[in-house]
C-alpha cells in the first residue's frame, strides 16, 4: 500500500521545487511622454529595465525613514508630494538629529529630461542620485551598506527585491536602481497650461496677458514645455549664510561662482520657498527680485539680467496668475506616487 503513495509524494515534491525555482518575470512599464514634449534627455533604463515591481519597490524605499542613520528621515521627508515633491514651508531641508541642510530641496519631477541633478549639477546619473542625500552627514547620514543591512531583515523587502530583480539578493545597486525607477516616473504635464496648449481649455484674459509677459521676459531660461533649460546661471543673489558658491564647488572654475540650476517653474504655486536657499516665500517676491534686487555688480551675473526685468506691478500680477496655470493637481494628488499603505513615516529597526 505504501508504494501507491510514492508517485504522489514525488509529484508534490517536484511541484514545490518548480514553484520555488520559477523564474520571476517583472512587468515592464513605460514613461508616458506628455503631448508635444521632446524625447527624454536621460534614459536610465537601458540596463535598469523599468518595471511595475521595480517601481513599487522604489516607492517603498522612497518613503522609508529606515534608510537614514537614526531612522527619522526618508526621501519623502524633504520631497513631499503635495508640494510638488519639494520641501514645504522650510527654507532649507531638515536632516538627521534634527539638523539642517544648506539648501532648499528642489521639486522632483520630469527628471528624465535632465542630464545632471542637484542645484549645482554635481550628480550626472539618476541611478546614483539618491546616494548623495543618503550618505550626506547633514541629510540622511547613512552608508549604503548600513541601509542595505537594515532592509535585508525585512521579509517584505526580500519578496519585493525578488519580484523586481528575479532573485532575493539585496544590494546597493539594486536599491538605487529601484529608487531611480520610482523617481523617473514622476512626470508632471497635465496642468491648465498643458490643457490650453492641447486645445482642451482656454486661458483667462489675465492669464493670457501673463503668458505674454512670460514669453517676453522669462522664456529664454525657462523654456517651454519643461519650463527650464537646465542651465546654470547667476541670478544676482548675494552669497548666503552658508557661503554657498554653487556650481563652482563642482567645477572649481571661478566663472561658475554663484551659478545654480535654473529650476522648472512647473507647480511653482506649491513649491515654495524658492531659490536654492529657500530665501523667498512667494511668487510675486521672486518676480520682484528680478525687478529690483539683482546685484548687478557680480562678475558672473548672467548677462541677460544686467538690466534687470522692467515690468509694472500689474504685469507682475498677471505673470503670477499665468505661473499658477502650471499647477498640476493630477500629479500632486496621484495616489500611485503617495506613501504606500504598508509603511509609516518613522519605522525604527534594530540590527542584531
Legacy VTK file of the C-alpha trace (Angstrom):
# vtk DataFile Version 3.0
C-alpha trace
ASCII
DATASET POLYDATA
POINTS 352 float
0.000 0.000 0.000
2.834 2.441 0.796
4.158 2.190 -2.740
0.944 3.610 -4.125
1.657 6.947 -2.392
5.237 7.360 -3.643
4.312 8.833 -7.057
2.008 11.362 -5.382
4.772 12.388 -2.967
7.298 12.698 -5.785
4.939 14.796 -7.882
4.221 17.075 -4.957
7.942 17.467 -4.257
8.650 18.276 -7.893
5.838 20.837 -7.915
7.253 22.558 -4.826
10.715 22.648 -6.410
9.324 24.062 -9.654
7.444 26.798 -7.824
10.409 27.740 -5.638
12.775 27.913 -8.599
10.379 29.550 -11.056
11.824 32.499 -12.911
10.249 35.765 -11.821
9.345 37.923 -14.793
8.669 41.527 -13.786
6.062 43.508 -15.734
7.662 46.206 -17.934
6.105 49.679 -17.844
6.883 52.854 -19.770
7.052 56.542 -19.010
4.233 58.336 -20.767
5.552 61.388 -22.592
3.036 64.266 -22.484
1.698 65.504 -25.784
4.028 67.938 -27.533
7.029 67.171 -25.320
10.504 66.234 -26.592
12.000 62.808 -26.031
13.700 62.435 -22.629
17.292 63.610 -22.409
18.277 60.909 -19.961
17.135 57.309 -20.410
18.465 55.305 -17.448
16.624 52.151 -18.440
18.928 50.585 -20.987
20.054 48.105 -18.333
17.851 49.108 -15.411
14.609 47.967 -17.032
11.616 49.936 -15.769
9.028 47.551 -14.311
5.960 47.745 -12.120
7.707 45.679 -9.465
10.785 47.915 -9.545
8.580 50.997 -9.356
6.714 49.690 -6.304
9.967 48.733 -4.593
11.408 52.181 -5.277
8.238 53.788 -3.983
8.530 51.942 -0.681
12.212 52.816 -0.357
11.457 56.475 -1.106
9.092 56.692 1.877
11.109 54.534 4.275
12.817 56.510 7.046
14.853 53.442 8.000
17.248 54.357 5.224
18.540 57.222 7.381
21.042 56.690 10.170
18.625 57.436 13.000
15.516 56.191 11.163
13.867 59.627 11.238
14.345 60.933 7.688
13.158 59.459 4.404
13.493 60.793 0.868
9.868 61.870 1.198
10.632 63.906 4.326
12.251 66.538 2.104
10.354 65.776 -1.104
6.666 65.990 -0.245
4.108 65.125 -2.899
1.626 67.895 -2.068
4.485 70.360 -2.578
5.493 69.012 -5.966
7.968 66.703 -4.216
9.818 69.754 -2.879
10.285 70.881 0.732
7.215 72.691 2.008
7.458 75.720 4.263
11.075 75.330 5.477
13.763 77.419 3.807
16.249 74.532 3.904
15.664 70.824 4.421
15.882 69.029 7.744
18.294 66.152 8.216
19.046 63.590 10.907
19.429 64.564 14.563
17.048 67.472 13.971
19.768 69.181 11.962
19.556 71.392 8.907
20.964 71.084 5.426
22.317 74.056 3.490
19.908 74.080 0.541
16.230 74.012 -0.246
15.139 70.650 -1.674
14.008 71.174 -5.281
10.896 69.512 -6.658
11.399 66.030 -8.055
9.613 65.969 -11.384
10.389 65.348 -15.037
13.821 64.029 -14.076
14.374 62.009 -17.259
14.534 65.302 -19.153
17.605 66.257 -17.107
21.190 65.142 -17.593
22.550 66.443 -14.283
20.988 66.753 -10.837
21.037 68.929 -7.712
21.335 72.696 -7.641
24.977 72.513 -8.706
24.714 69.673 -11.235
27.133 67.591 -9.208
25.313 64.325 -9.985
25.170 63.041 -13.549
23.221 59.800 -13.173
19.673 59.294 -11.993
20.631 55.813 -10.832
23.203 57.181 -8.385
21.438 60.431 -7.453
19.909 59.056 -4.258
23.309 58.035 -2.929
24.260 61.647 -2.232
21.416 62.527 0.183
21.524 59.022 1.634
25.145 59.397 2.738
25.400 63.159 3.348
26.104 63.737 7.087
23.578 66.570 7.297
20.851 64.744 5.362
20.173 61.019 5.887
23.661 60.335 7.264
23.687 56.619 6.491
26.043 54.431 4.494
24.804 52.401 1.552
25.928 49.282 3.391
24.029 50.331 6.507
20.817 50.953 4.574
21.088 47.583 2.831
21.732 45.823 6.161
18.540 47.295 7.606
16.198 46.344 4.794
17.680 42.865 4.423
15.967 41.902 7.669
12.543 42.911 6.355
10.691 39.922 4.781
8.569 42.276 2.656
11.690 43.757 1.083
13.063 40.292 0.360
9.885 39.484 -1.544
9.869 42.805 -3.375
13.509 42.593 -4.457
12.811 39.064 -5.683
9.813 40.286 -7.675
11.703 43.265 -9.113
15.048 41.678 -9.939
14.422 37.942 -10.133
16.339 36.979 -7.010
16.184 37.710 -3.294
19.629 39.288 -3.220
19.507 42.824 -1.836
22.362 45.057 -2.968
23.236 48.731 -3.049
22.940 48.828 -6.841
19.503 47.253 -6.837
18.341 49.607 -4.098
19.476 52.640 -6.093
18.055 51.244 -9.330
14.656 50.793 -7.713
14.686 54.350 -6.364
15.541 55.594 -9.863
12.643 53.615 -11.299
10.244 55.380 -8.935
11.591 58.916 -9.295
11.854 58.644 -13.082
8.092 58.190 -13.325
7.341 61.465 -11.500
6.168 63.205 -14.656
4.096 66.367 -14.342
2.494 67.523 -17.574
-1.242 67.881 -17.026
-1.688 71.453 -15.795
-4.125 74.032 -17.128
-1.292 75.345 -19.287
-0.951 71.902 -20.880
-4.688 71.678 -21.474
-4.610 75.078 -23.176
-1.673 74.058 -25.367
-3.546 70.894 -26.359
-6.768 72.735 -27.162
-8.712 71.413 -24.169
-9.006 74.674 -22.213
-8.529 78.418 -22.597
-6.660 80.979 -20.541
-8.493 83.666 -18.624
-7.624 87.066 -20.112
-5.376 87.853 -17.114
-3.536 84.547 -17.552
-3.234 85.246 -21.264
-1.624 88.622 -20.606
0.654 86.957 -18.066
1.679 84.421 -20.693
2.664 87.304 -22.966
4.810 88.777 -20.179
6.358 85.352 -19.584
7.302 84.837 -23.224
8.897 88.277 -23.388
10.874 88.224 -20.140
11.228 84.659 -18.798
11.041 82.076 -21.580
14.715 82.263 -22.544
15.799 80.468 -19.368
12.507 78.762 -18.534
11.915 77.123 -21.901
8.579 75.537 -22.667
7.287 72.889 -22.208
9.644 71.896 -19.353
9.920 75.489 -18.145
13.667 75.183 -17.658
16.626 74.944 -19.996
18.520 73.037 -17.260
21.366 75.524 -17.465
23.297 77.040 -14.554
23.106 80.795 -14.051
23.924 83.500 -11.541
20.711 85.444 -10.930
22.263 88.081 -8.701
21.518 86.759 -5.233
24.053 87.588 -2.517
26.313 84.941 -1.031
24.136 83.332 1.630
24.837 82.432 5.256
26.213 79.041 4.176
28.746 80.665 1.813
27.283 78.515 -0.964
29.278 79.177 -4.125
27.097 76.992 -6.322
28.443 75.134 -9.330
31.983 76.356 -8.688
32.171 73.812 -5.850
31.868 71.099 -8.512
33.875 72.520 -11.410
36.455 74.543 -9.388
36.102 77.163 -12.122
35.752 80.757 -10.803
33.481 81.521 -13.753
30.920 79.196 -12.142
30.817 81.117 -8.860
27.204 81.570 -7.652
25.793 79.680 -10.624
22.825 77.461 -9.762
20.466 75.377 -11.833
17.535 77.096 -13.486
14.627 75.290 -11.772
11.458 74.276 -13.528
8.508 76.573 -12.951
6.039 73.712 -13.098
3.972 73.506 -9.902
5.618 76.715 -8.713
2.432 77.663 -6.878
3.086 74.915 -4.308
6.866 74.519 -4.264
7.693 77.488 -2.055
10.010 78.578 -0.593
12.073 79.445 -3.643
15.697 79.775 -4.709
18.495 77.371 -3.799
18.470 78.594 -0.210
14.707 78.930 0.230
15.089 82.632 0.912
11.925 83.807 -0.891
8.425 82.656 0.090
6.063 83.917 -2.602
5.932 84.062 -6.391
5.425 87.871 -6.524
8.522 88.277 -4.316
10.505 86.091 -6.717
9.448 88.322 -9.606
10.335 91.419 -7.581
13.828 90.009 -7.091
14.296 90.194 -10.860
12.743 93.663 -10.955
14.631 95.356 -8.120
17.058 93.198 -6.152
19.513 91.686 -8.632
23.084 92.504 -7.631
24.322 93.775 -10.989
27.907 94.124 -9.713
28.584 90.384 -9.519
31.211 89.348 -12.111
29.446 86.086 -13.005
25.937 87.550 -13.232
24.024 86.210 -16.217
24.310 88.828 -18.999
20.551 88.691 -19.590
19.978 90.133 -16.130
22.339 93.107 -16.278
19.389 95.449 -16.838
17.041 93.582 -14.532
13.453 92.957 -15.695
11.381 96.038 -16.372
7.707 95.249 -15.801
4.900 97.043 -13.963
3.097 95.874 -10.836
0.131 94.858 -12.963
2.348 92.822 -15.269
3.911 91.148 -12.244
0.472 90.120 -11.027
-0.545 88.913 -14.477
2.653 86.884 -14.718
1.883 85.366 -11.316
-1.558 84.265 -12.465
-0.044 82.667 -15.552
2.528 80.790 -13.480
-0.281 79.375 -11.365
-1.637 77.678 -14.508
1.427 75.401 -14.303
-0.047 73.686 -11.225
-0.744 70.029 -11.994
-3.312 68.835 -9.451
-3.388 65.375 -11.026
0.308 64.967 -10.264
0.021 66.405 -6.764
-2.801 64.018 -5.836
-1.796 60.909 -7.758
-2.161 58.038 -5.274
0.280 55.997 -7.323
3.035 58.322 -6.092
1.841 58.570 -2.494
3.053 56.809 0.635
2.445 53.031 0.480
-0.115 51.793 2.970
2.377 49.339 4.475
4.971 51.870 5.589
4.971 54.625 8.168
6.885 57.886 8.318
9.139 56.605 11.100
9.754 52.886 11.331
12.780 52.104 13.521
14.557 48.796 13.138
17.195 47.200 15.339
20.080 45.169 13.995
21.171 42.027 15.840
LINES 1 353
352 0 1 2 3 4 5 6 7 8 9 10 11 12 13 14 15 16 17 18 19 20 21 22 23 24 25 26 27 28 29 30 31 32 33 34 35 36 37 38 39 40 41 42 43 44 45 46 47 48 49 50 51 52 53 54 55 56 57 58 59 60 61 62 63 64 65 66 67 68 69 70 71 72 73 74 75 76 77 78 79 80 81 82 83 84 85 86 87 88 89 90 91 92 93 94 95 96 97 98 99 100 101 102 103 104 105 106 107 108 109 110 111 112 113 114 115 116 117 118 119 120 121 122 123 124 125 126 127 128 129 130 131 132 133 134 135 136 137 138 139 140 141 142 143 144 145 146 147 148 149 150 151 152 153 154 155 156 157 158 159 160 161 162 163 164 165 166 167 168 169 170 171 172 173 174 175 176 177 178 179 180 181 182 183 184 185 186 187 188 189 190 191 192 193 194 195 196 197 198 199 200 201 202 203 204 205 206 207 208 209 210 211 212 213 214 215 216 217 218 219 220 221 222 223 224 225 226 227 228 229 230 231 232 233 234 235 236 237 238 239 240 241 242 243 244 245 246 247 248 249 250 251 252 253 254 255 256 257 258 259 260 261 262 263 264 265 266 267 268 269 270 271 272 273 274 275 276 277 278 279 280 281 282 283 284 285 286 287 288 289 290 291 292 293 294 295 296 297 298 299 300 301 302 303 304 305 306 307 308 309 310 311 312 313 314 315 316 317 318 319 320 321 322 323 324 325 326 327 328 329 330 331 332 333 334 335 336 337 338 339 340 341 342 343 344 345 346 347 348 349 350 351
